[in-house]
Amino acid sequence: MKIKADYLMREVAGSCVVVPTGKASVDLLGMITLNSTGVFLWKQLAEDKSEQELLCALMEEYDTDEVTASSDISEFIKDWKAADLLE
């Protein structure tokens, strides 16, 4: 899975936000702000990655256990799929 091409991450006033472009700018209602973990996962998903690859990368980057990392990734993926950000 990876981030759809119609969405970009930009820094605005010190916060990282998801910015829709093209047709997506009509479909996205509201704004998505990313915390540091969200930014990290967003950058990982710039390329096609599996959930297992995300888990390994997150555990390597942050001092966290597998259960916590897996739970966080599952929550992000669920939210991002609901917002139609992933392909």
C-alpha positions in Angstrom: 0.0 0.0 0.0 1.1 3.6 -0.5 -0.3 7.1 -0.3 -2.4 8.1 -3.3 -0.8 10.6 -5.6 -3.5 13.2 -5.0 -2.3 13.9 -1.5 0.8 15.7 -0.3 2.2 16.4 3.2 3.2 20.0 3.9 4.4 21.9 6.9 2.1 24.7 7.8 2.8 27.0 10.8 5.0 24.3 12.4 2.5 21.4 11.9 2.5 18.7 9.2 -0.8 18.5 7.4 -2.2 16.4 4.5 -3.0 18.6 1.5 -5.3 17.2 -1.2 -4.7 18.1 -4.8 -6.8 17.8 -8.0 -10.1 15.8 -7.5 -9.1 14.9 -4.0 -9.4 18.5 -3.0 -13.2 18.2 -3.5 -13.4 14.9 -1.7 -11.5 15.6 1.5 -13.7 17.4 4.1 -11.5 18.9 6.8 -7.8 18.7 7.4 -5.5 16.0 8.6 -2.7 16.9 11.0 0.1 14.4 11.5 2.1 13.9 14.6 5.8 12.8 14.4 4.8 9.1 14.1 2.3 10.0 11.4 4.9 11.9 9.5 7.3 9.0 9.7 4.7 6.5 8.4 3.6 9.0 5.7 7.2 9.1 4.4 7.4 5.3 4.5 4.3 5.1 2.5 5.6 7.3 -0.2 6.7 4.0 -1.7 4.7 0.8 -1.7 5.1 -0.9 1.7 3.5 -3.8 3.5 2.2 -3.6 7.0 5.2 -5.8 8.1 7.7 -3.4 6.4 6.1 -0.5 8.3 6.3 -2.4 11.5 10.0 -3.1 11.1 10.7 0.5 10.1 8.7 1.9 13.0 10.5 -0.4 15.6 13.9 0.5 14.1 13.1 4.3 14.3 11.4 4.4 17.7 12.1 2.7 21.0 8.9 0.7 21.1 7.7 -2.9 21.4 6.1 -4.9 18.7 2.7 -4.9 20.2 2.5 -1.1 20.6 4.0 -0.5 17.1 1.6 -3.0 15.5 -1.4 -1.4 17.2 -0.3 2.1 16.2 0.2 1.1 12.6 -3.2 -0.7 12.4 -4.9 2.4 13.7 -3.2 4.7 11.2 -4.0 2.4 8.3 -7.6 2.1 9.4 -7.9 5.9 9.6 -6.1 6.5 6.4 -8.2 3.9 4.5 -11.3 5.5 5.9 -10.1 8.9 4.6 -9.3 7.2 1.2 -5.6 8.2 1.4 -4.2 4.8 0.5 -4.0 2.8 -2.7 
